[in-house]
Amino acid sequence: MSEERILVTALGRDRVGIVAGISAVLAEHNANIIELTSAEMGGSFVMVMLVDIAKADVSMVDLQAVLKSKGEEIGVQVTAQHEDVFRYMHRI
């Protein structure tokens, strides 16, 4: 695990452009998608991305705000948190 990796999650009604919109924000800020998984579950679109932010040109806080704003624009809830925090909160 790394302090420079985050998990970005998106949840909402499936529609064209969700992956493209979130990916564009990450690319714009030089954040690299390492892994991406998505599925439709119970009528909702669910996406999880593991992202390397080591070379990002914005802080984690600023990136969280931009991702949240993009999510609102495209109609999905987007969250971003450090990989370690995500894994700790979702351990079984």
N, C-alpha and C positions, 0 to 999 in steps of 0.2 A: 504494500500500500504506500501511497505517496501523498505528501502535503500538496503536491502540484497536480493532483487528479481530482476531478469532481464528477458527481453523477447528476445528470440533467434528466428530469422526468417531465413528461407531458401527458396530460389526461384530458379527454374531452370527446365531443362528437366527431366521428371520422369525417374528414373532408380533404379535398385536394390541397396540397401546399403546406401541410404541417411540417413534414420532415424538411422540405426545402426552406421554409421560413426559419426554423430553428438552426438548421445547418448554416444558413447564410449569415446569421448573427455570429455564430462561433467562428466562421471563416473570416469575417470582417475584423474580428478582434484577435486573429492569429491563434485560436484555440483549436487543437487537433482532436478529432473524434477517433478514439481508439476502438471502441465497440459500440454497436447500435443494435437494439432489438426492439421490435414493435409487434403488436398484436391487436386484434379486435376482441374485446372481452365484454360480454353482456351488453352489446350495442355501443360500447365506448372504445375509443382509440387509446391505447396505452403505449408509450415509448420510453425507453431508458437508454441513455447514452453515457458511456464512460469517456471522459474528455480530459486531455492533457492541457493544462493551462500554464505550463512552465514558460512559454514564450508569448503569452497573452499580453496585449498592450493596454489592458485595463485591470483594475483590482478585481478580486473575487466579488466584492460587494457591488461594484459597478456592473460587472457582468450579470450578476443576479438580477439587478434592476432592469437591464436591457432585455434579458430573456423574459422576465415577467411582463414587460411592456409588449414585446412581440407576441407572447402568448395571448394577451388580452386582445391584440389586434387581429389575430387569426382564430380566436375563439376557443383556446385551450388553456388549461391551468399548467403553468411551467414552474418548476422549482429546480434549484441547483444547490447542492451542498457538497462539502468535502467528502471524498470517498470513505474516509475513516468514520466520519459521523454517520453516514448512511448505513454502512455495514454494522456499526454498533447498534443503531436504532432498529435494524431489521434482522438481528441475529435470532436464531431459533434455539 
